[in-house]
Every structure is written in C-alpha cells, then in structure tokens.
Amino acid sequence: MSRLNGKRAEAEEQGLKVNVAILGAGGIAKSMANTLVEMAADARYSSLIEPYAVAARDADRATDFAQKYGFDVSYGSYDELLADPKVDLVYIATPHALHAEQGITCLKAGKNILVEKSFTANTSQAQDLLDVAKETGLLCTEAIWTRYMPSRDMVADIIKSGEIGEVQAATANLCYPTTHKPRMTDPEMAGGALLDVGVYPLNFFDMALGADTSERKISDITTSMVPYKTGVDATDSIALHYDDGVMATATASMLCASDRSGAIWGTEGYMVCQNINNIEGIDLYGLDHKLTRHVDVPAQLTGYEYEVAASANAILDGKTECIEMPHADTLRIMKLMDQIRGKWGLKYPFE
C-alpha cells in the first residue's frame, strides 16, 4: 500500500504531498511534466502534489528530462522507479499496448496509477488491469482529460436545462495528421486513429448523451474505416444508434486536420462545442440558427491538472477509482472500441 492511501488527515498534519512520477519520457510525458510544474507553483494545488520523479529506458534521457522540468529524481529503468518508496502516483505515458503490463507491474509494486488513454489496447487487457487494481486496493484510473474537466458538467447542465429541447442527435470529429509518429502506425503498439483520437468523440457522446449514467444504451453500430498501409485504421466513420432513437456520428483520422467540433442537436435548438479534445467554449443556437448565447469555459493551467488533482485526492481519501472516470465507464468505452474494430475485422498482432 502506498504511504498516503487513505491518510488525508495525516498528510495534512505533516504537510505531506502526493509525489507524482512519470513512466516514460515522450511527448505526452512532457505535457504532464509541464502540468505538474505549473500545479506545484499554483496555490490551488501546491499543497496537494509534488513533481517528483521520471523513469525512461535510457538513463541520460531521464536525467535530461528531470533537469529540464526540475524533478527531484530520475531513473534509467522502470524497476528503479517502482522500488522508490516515496512514489505515490505513477502516470503511465507509454503507447497503448504497454499500459496493461506496466500498470499491473506498478500496482503489484504498491503504486497507484493514472493511465493515459486509451486505457489499454482491448477489453481483456483492461479487465486484467482492473482485477489487479481490485486485489491491491490501489487507485487505478484512466487519464482521459475531458472526463475531469469543468466543461463536462457545463455541457450536461445545458442539456438538463432544456434550453435546446429534447436531444435527438449529436456529431463530433477529431483529426490530427500524426502518421509521422511511429507508434501511431505500428500495429504492435495498437496504433491507428481509433484508440488515439477516435476515443474522444466516443467519450464526448458517452458523457453528453447520458450513456455514462445509464439513461440510454447503444443498440447498433454502423461503421467503416480506411486502413493505413501498415493495416491499422487511418480514418474512421462511426454511427452509434441508441435505444431511444437518438443517433450520434463521429469521424476520426490520423491523416488530416479537422475543426474538432462537437454538436448536440435538440428539438428547440442546438449547441456547438469548440474542440471536443479540450472544450474552449460553447455556442448555443435557436431554431432560427441565430446565436442565443456563448458560454465561456474556465481558464486552466494546461487541462491535465484536473485528472491529476482528482487522482491525488482519491489517493488521500483511500479510493480505488475516480468518480470522474469510474472503472465501469472505462470498460464500457473499451468494449465499444472492441466492437467497432470487430466490425472492421481489425485485430492487433498480439490479440
């Protein structure tokens, strides 16, 4: 068990913080490192977390990383990181296909984990990881940042208010040209558009349309994809049919850029969310298609701070999951992506 799990009073009395370590030193790790540094300098979070350590497979790379961001410790192997008793929370920042094995190793070493999306490569891996989390009683949560952001509740509140009437349909897209990144095109690393960017429209629908609260269920899926030359999915089209007649359509691609918008259409109007990957603002329109109002989203550090704070607080409270992204929601999204890949006939080499 980690030194701080369920020990909020003790931590507050002794001035202890949740020491965060990063496993991996790639692009997303750098974004998280910058976030941790900003949190440590912000009065809202400075007494909660501490940017503590980084581990990479190359000691020099880890040292450079730690020096750049001001981390206390660097390790040239993951095992060294896991042997450090001061590490309270490990952020797993490696490719999808590695998450399950690395997450299980962290948990068995007594470390709480925040696992970058996609949580794992498939449902079987996700279940294995969550089973070990249950056995160890440690925190295990998925780092899909949109689930933790204030914009999530803002969208839900607008829908609940009835301002756009009864929701009938939704659409969302997220596309970035990322084929230059080796992991994105590598089947062995569970590359492709779906697990990297397609997961965001699916989570947008899950939250906005109430599937995460069991208000409606998916009854059918219509989908197609364009394969990349390595066999992974390059561009995806996904239509989700819900049991109450609502339909949601998503587009995801690693070949091009898109406007990243998400829209929810109702009987009295509609709302447009600017950038579903990190909502920047929400515009509401009436039946005449005229803008009725604009809703600003609160200023943030980087956007990653919400998932880190939620994880740290869960550790101090002795919880094994975050309410913002409970295990049931993670499994539901993983099962959905497995279903979609099944319709494409796409399997990863390790499956």
C-alpha positions as CSV (number, residue, x, y, z in Angstrom):
1,M,0.0,0.0,0.0
2,S,1.3,3.5,-0.8
3,R,2.4,5.6,2.1
4,L,-0.5,8.1,1.7
5,N,-3.5,6.0,0.7
6,G,-6.4,6.9,2.9
7,K,-4.3,9.2,5.0
8,R,-5.6,12.6,4.3
9,A,-5.6,13.8,7.9
10,E,-2.0,12.6,8.4
11,A,-0.8,14.1,5.2
12,E,-2.4,17.5,6.0
13,E,-1.0,17.4,9.6
14,Q,2.6,16.6,8.4
15,G,2.5,18.7,5.2
16,L,3.0,15.7,3.0
17,K,2.1,15.8,-0.7
18,V,1.3,13.2,-3.3
19,N,4.6,12.5,-5.1
20,V,3.9,12.1,-8.8
21,A,6.2,10.1,-11.0
22,I,6.1,9.8,-14.8
23,L,6.7,6.5,-16.5
24,G,8.0,7.3,-20.0
25,A,9.6,10.4,-21.4
26,G,7.8,11.0,-24.7
27,G,5.6,13.8,-25.9
28,I,2.6,13.3,-23.6
29,A,5.1,12.9,-20.7
30,K,6.4,16.3,-21.4
31,S,2.9,17.8,-21.3
32,M,2.3,16.1,-18.0
33,A,5.6,17.3,-16.6
34,N,4.8,20.9,-17.5
35,T,1.4,20.5,-15.9
36,L,2.9,19.2,-12.6
37,V,5.4,22.0,-12.5
38,E,2.6,24.6,-13.0
39,M,0.5,22.9,-10.4
40,A,3.3,23.0,-7.9
41,A,3.5,26.7,-8.4
42,D,-0.2,27.3,-8.1
43,A,-1.9,27.9,-4.7
44,R,-4.8,25.7,-5.6
45,Y,-2.6,22.6,-6.0
46,S,0.8,23.4,-4.4
47,S,-0.1,21.6,-1.1
48,L,-1.6,18.6,-2.9
49,I,1.0,17.3,-5.4
50,E,4.8,17.3,-5.9
51,P,6.5,16.7,-9.3
52,Y,8.9,14.0,-8.0
53,A,10.4,11.5,-10.5
54,V,10.6,10.3,-14.1
55,A,11.7,7.0,-15.5
56,A,12.8,6.2,-19.0
57,R,14.6,3.2,-20.6
58,D,17.6,5.4,-21.1
59,A,19.2,7.0,-18.0
60,D,20.6,10.0,-19.9
61,R,17.2,10.8,-21.4
62,A,15.6,10.5,-17.9
63,T,18.3,12.8,-16.4
64,D,17.8,15.4,-19.1
65,F,14.0,15.2,-18.6
66,A,14.3,15.6,-14.8
67,Q,16.7,18.6,-15.1
68,K,14.5,20.3,-17.7
69,Y,11.4,20.2,-15.5
70,G,13.1,20.3,-12.1
71,F,12.1,16.8,-10.9
72,D,13.9,15.6,-7.8
73,V,14.8,12.1,-9.2
74,S,15.3,10.4,-12.5
75,Y,15.7,6.7,-13.2
76,G,17.1,4.8,-16.2
77,S,14.7,1.9,-15.7
78,Y,11.1,1.4,-14.7
79,D,12.1,-1.1,-12.0
80,E,14.1,1.6,-10.2
81,L,11.2,3.9,-10.1
82,L,8.9,1.3,-8.7
83,A,11.4,0.5,-5.9
84,D,11.3,4.0,-4.7
85,P,9.0,4.1,-1.6
86,K,8.4,7.9,-2.0
87,V,6.5,7.4,-5.2
88,D,2.8,7.7,-4.6
89,L,1.3,8.0,-8.0
90,V,2.6,6.8,-11.4
91,Y,1.4,8.4,-14.6
92,I,1.8,5.9,-17.4
93,A,2.7,7.8,-20.5
94,T,3.7,4.9,-22.9
95,P,1.9,3.5,-26.0
96,H,-1.5,1.8,-25.6
97,A,-0.2,-1.8,-26.0
98,L,2.1,-1.4,-23.0
99,H,-0.4,0.0,-20.5
100,A,-1.8,-3.2,-19.1
101,E,1.5,-4.9,-18.4
102,Q,3.1,-1.8,-17.0
103,G,0.0,-0.9,-15.0
104,I,-0.1,-4.3,-13.4
105,T,3.6,-4.1,-12.6
106,C,3.1,-0.7,-10.9
107,L,0.1,-1.9,-8.9
108,K,1.9,-5.1,-7.7
109,A,4.8,-2.8,-6.6
110,G,2.3,-0.8,-4.4
111,K,2.0,2.2,-6.7
112,N,-1.3,4.0,-7.6
113,I,-1.6,4.6,-11.3
114,L,-3.1,7.2,-13.7
115,V,-3.1,5.5,-17.1
116,E,-3.0,7.6,-20.2
117,K,-5.8,6.9,-22.7
118,S,-6.5,4.6,-24.3
119,F,-6.6,2.8,-21.0
120,T,-5.4,-0.4,-22.7
121,A,-5.5,-2.0,-26.2
122,N,-8.6,-4.0,-25.6
123,T,-11.2,-5.0,-23.0
124,S,-9.4,-8.2,-22.0
125,Q,-6.3,-6.2,-21.0
126,A,-8.5,-3.6,-19.3
127,Q,-10.2,-6.2,-17.2
128,D,-6.9,-7.8,-16.2
129,L,-5.6,-4.5,-15.1
130,L,-8.7,-3.6,-13.1
131,D,-8.7,-7.1,-11.5
132,V,-5.2,-6.4,-10.1
133,A,-6.3,-3.0,-9.0
134,K,-9.1,-4.6,-7.0
135,E,-6.8,-7.1,-5.5
136,T,-4.3,-4.4,-4.4
137,G,-6.8,-1.9,-3.3
138,L,-4.9,0.9,-5.0
139,L,-6.1,3.7,-7.2
140,C,-6.3,2.9,-10.9
141,T,-7.9,5.5,-13.2
142,E,-7.8,6.4,-16.9
143,A,-6.3,9.7,-17.9
144,I,-8.8,10.9,-20.5
145,W,-8.7,14.5,-19.5
146,T,-12.1,15.5,-20.9
147,R,-13.8,13.4,-18.3
148,Y,-12.3,15.5,-15.5
149,M,-12.7,19.0,-17.0
150,P,-15.3,21.5,-15.8
151,S,-16.7,21.6,-19.3
152,R,-18.1,18.2,-18.8
153,D,-20.7,19.4,-16.3
154,M,-21.3,22.6,-18.2
155,V,-22.5,20.6,-21.3
156,A,-24.6,18.3,-19.1
157,D,-26.2,21.2,-17.3
158,I,-27.2,22.9,-20.5
159,I,-28.8,19.7,-21.8
160,K,-30.6,19.2,-18.5
161,S,-31.9,22.8,-18.5
162,G,-34.0,22.0,-21.6
163,E,-32.6,25.0,-23.4
164,I,-32.1,23.1,-26.7
165,G,-35.1,20.9,-26.1
166,E,-35.1,17.1,-26.4
167,V,-31.8,15.8,-27.8
168,Q,-32.2,13.9,-31.0
169,A,-28.7,13.7,-32.5
170,A,-25.1,14.5,-32.0
171,T,-21.9,14.7,-34.1
172,A,-18.2,15.0,-33.2
173,N,-14.9,14.8,-35.0
174,L,-11.2,14.8,-34.1
175,C,-8.4,14.5,-36.6
176,Y,-4.7,15.2,-36.5
177,P,-2.0,14.4,-39.1
178,T,0.1,12.1,-36.9
179,T,1.5,9.4,-39.2
180,H,5.0,10.7,-38.6
181,K,4.8,9.2,-35.1
182,P,6.0,5.6,-35.3
183,R,3.6,4.4,-32.5
184,M,0.6,5.7,-34.5
185,T,1.2,3.4,-37.5
186,D,2.6,0.4,-35.6
187,P,0.1,-2.5,-35.2
188,E,2.2,-4.0,-32.4
189,M,1.7,-0.8,-30.4
190,A,-2.1,-0.8,-31.1
191,G,-1.7,2.2,-33.4
192,G,-4.4,3.8,-35.5
193,A,-6.9,6.6,-35.2
194,L,-9.5,4.9,-33.0
195,L,-7.5,4.4,-29.8
196,D,-5.7,7.7,-30.1
197,V,-8.2,10.3,-31.4
198,G,-11.4,8.3,-32.0
199,V,-11.7,7.7,-28.3
200,Y,-12.5,11.4,-27.7
201,P,-15.7,11.6,-29.8
202,L,-16.9,8.3,-28.2
203,N,-16.3,9.7,-24.8
204,F,-18.0,13.0,-25.8
205,F,-21.1,11.1,-26.8
206,D,-20.9,8.9,-23.7
207,M,-21.0,12.0,-21.4
208,A,-23.2,14.3,-23.4
209,L,-25.9,11.8,-24.3
210,G,-26.1,10.2,-20.8
211,A,-24.8,6.8,-21.6
212,D,-22.4,7.2,-18.6
213,T,-25.5,7.4,-16.3
214,S,-27.4,4.6,-18.0
215,E,-30.0,6.9,-19.4
216,R,-29.7,5.4,-22.8
217,K,-28.0,2.4,-24.4
218,I,-26.3,1.8,-27.7
219,S,-28.5,-0.6,-29.8
220,D,-26.5,-0.7,-33.0
221,I,-23.2,0.5,-34.6
222,T,-22.7,1.4,-38.2
223,T,-19.0,2.0,-39.0
224,S,-16.3,1.9,-41.7
225,M,-12.6,2.8,-41.9
226,V,-9.8,3.4,-44.3
227,P,-6.7,1.4,-43.5
228,Y,-3.2,2.7,-43.4
229,K,-0.5,0.8,-45.3
230,T,0.5,-1.0,-42.0
231,G,-3.0,-2.3,-41.5
232,V,-4.2,0.0,-38.7
233,D,-7.1,2.3,-39.1
234,A,-6.3,5.7,-40.7
235,T,-9.7,7.3,-41.0
236,D,-12.8,6.2,-39.2
237,S,-16.5,6.8,-39.6
238,I,-18.7,5.7,-36.7
239,A,-22.5,6.0,-36.2
240,L,-24.0,5.0,-32.9
241,H,-27.7,4.2,-32.7
242,Y,-29.3,4.4,-29.3
243,D,-32.3,2.5,-28.0
244,D,-34.4,5.7,-27.8
245,G,-33.9,6.7,-31.4
246,V,-31.0,9.1,-30.8
247,M,-28.1,8.9,-33.2
248,A,-24.5,10.1,-32.9
249,T,-22.0,10.2,-35.7
250,A,-18.2,10.5,-35.3
251,T,-15.2,11.0,-37.6
252,A,-11.6,10.4,-36.6
253,S,-8.4,10.4,-38.6
254,M,-4.6,10.5,-38.3
255,L,-4.2,11.7,-41.9
256,C,-5.6,15.2,-41.7
257,A,-6.7,18.1,-39.6
258,S,-10.3,18.8,-38.7
259,D,-12.3,21.6,-36.9
260,R,-12.5,19.2,-33.8
261,S,-16.1,20.4,-33.1
262,G,-18.8,18.6,-31.3
263,A,-22.5,19.4,-31.7
264,I,-25.6,18.3,-29.9
265,W,-28.9,18.8,-31.7
266,G,-32.3,19.2,-30.0
267,T,-35.9,19.9,-30.8
268,E,-35.6,23.6,-29.7
269,G,-32.0,24.4,-30.9
270,Y,-28.5,23.1,-30.7
271,M,-25.1,23.6,-29.1
272,V,-21.7,23.6,-30.6
273,C,-18.6,22.7,-28.5
274,Q,-15.4,24.2,-29.8
275,N,-12.7,21.4,-29.7
276,I,-14.0,18.3,-28.1
277,N,-10.4,17.4,-27.2
278,N,-10.4,20.4,-24.7
279,I,-13.6,22.4,-25.0
280,E,-12.7,26.1,-25.4
281,G,-16.3,27.5,-25.5
282,I,-19.9,26.5,-26.1
283,D,-22.2,28.3,-28.5
284,L,-26.0,27.9,-28.3
285,Y,-28.4,28.4,-31.2
286,G,-32.1,28.6,-31.6
287,L,-34.4,27.2,-34.3
288,D,-33.6,30.2,-36.4
289,H,-29.9,29.3,-36.3
290,K,-29.0,32.6,-34.6
291,L,-26.6,32.6,-31.7
292,T,-28.5,32.9,-28.5
293,R,-25.5,32.9,-26.2
294,H,-21.9,31.9,-25.8
295,V,-20.6,30.1,-22.7
296,D,-17.0,30.5,-21.7
297,V,-15.0,27.6,-20.2
298,P,-13.0,28.5,-17.0
299,A,-9.3,29.3,-17.6
300,Q,-7.0,26.4,-16.9
301,L,-3.3,25.7,-16.5
302,T,-3.0,23.0,-19.2
303,G,-6.1,21.0,-18.8
304,Y,-4.3,18.0,-17.3
305,E,-4.4,19.4,-13.8
306,Y,-8.0,18.2,-13.2
307,E,-7.1,14.5,-13.7
308,V,-4.0,14.8,-11.5
309,A,-5.9,16.6,-8.7
310,A,-8.7,14.1,-8.9
311,S,-6.2,11.2,-8.6
312,A,-4.3,12.8,-5.7
313,N,-7.5,13.4,-3.8
314,A,-8.7,9.9,-4.4
315,I,-5.4,8.5,-3.0
316,L,-5.7,10.7,0.1
317,D,-9.3,9.5,0.6
318,G,-8.4,5.8,0.1
319,K,-10.5,5.4,-3.1
320,T,-9.7,2.9,-5.8
321,E,-11.3,4.9,-8.7
322,C,-12.1,8.4,-9.6
323,I,-15.8,9.4,-9.8
324,E,-15.0,11.4,-13.0
325,M,-14.0,8.2,-14.8
326,P,-15.1,5.1,-12.8
327,H,-14.0,1.7,-13.9
328,A,-17.4,0.9,-15.4
329,D,-17.1,3.8,-17.8
330,T,-13.6,2.8,-18.8
331,L,-14.7,-0.8,-19.5
332,R,-17.8,0.4,-21.5
333,I,-15.6,2.5,-23.8
334,M,-13.1,-0.3,-24.2
335,K,-15.9,-2.7,-25.1
336,L,-17.3,-0.2,-27.6
337,M,-13.9,0.2,-29.3
338,D,-13.6,-3.6,-29.4
339,Q,-17.0,-3.8,-31.1
340,I,-16.0,-1.2,-33.6
341,R,-12.8,-2.9,-34.5
342,G,-14.7,-6.2,-34.7
343,K,-16.9,-4.8,-37.4
344,W,-13.8,-3.7,-39.3
345,G,-12.1,-7.1,-38.9
346,L,-9.1,-5.3,-37.3
347,K,-7.1,-7.2,-34.8
348,Y,-3.7,-6.3,-33.4
349,P,-0.9,-8.9,-33.8
350,F,-0.9,-9.7,-30.0
351,E,-4.6,-10.5,-29.9
